[in-house]
Amino acid sequence: MSVNGNWSCTMDTPMGERKLSLTLAANGSELTGTISNGSAETPIHDGHIDGDKAIWKTNITSPMPMTLEFTVTAAGDELTGSVKLGAFGIAPLQGTRT
């Protein structure tokens, strides 16, 4: 699995569909990158590769402050997984490499 690169993604949240862009770079088991929602770019933290999964967190301030926890799997140019939305449940995520 290679998550390296740029991704265009969609999350299905309780507030509706949210689009975001990811830039991810794996170096061994370490994962770094950024997330953008079109108006703000946020670095990821605690990123790592665990088997065939990429796992990381990011902190957001809008629509309210919370930590989002991502767990995804890349297969070719497709990305699938989920995002834990703080106390608001889990949102499915899917994306394609750009």
HELIX and SHEET records of a PDB file:
SHEET    1   A 9 GLU A  41  PRO A  43  0                                        
SHEET    2   A 9 GLU A  30  SER A  36 -1                                        
SHEET    3   A 9 GLY A  16  ASN A  27 -1                                        
SHEET    4   A 9 GLY A   5  THR A  13 -1                                        
SHEET    5   A 9 ILE A  90  ARG A  97 -1                                        
SHEET    6   A 9 GLU A  78  LEU A  85 -1                                        
SHEET    7   A 9 MET A  66  ALA A  75 -1                                        
SHEET    8   A 9 LYS A  53  ILE A  60 -1                                        
SHEET    9   A 9 HIS A  45  ASP A  50 -1                                        
END                                                                             
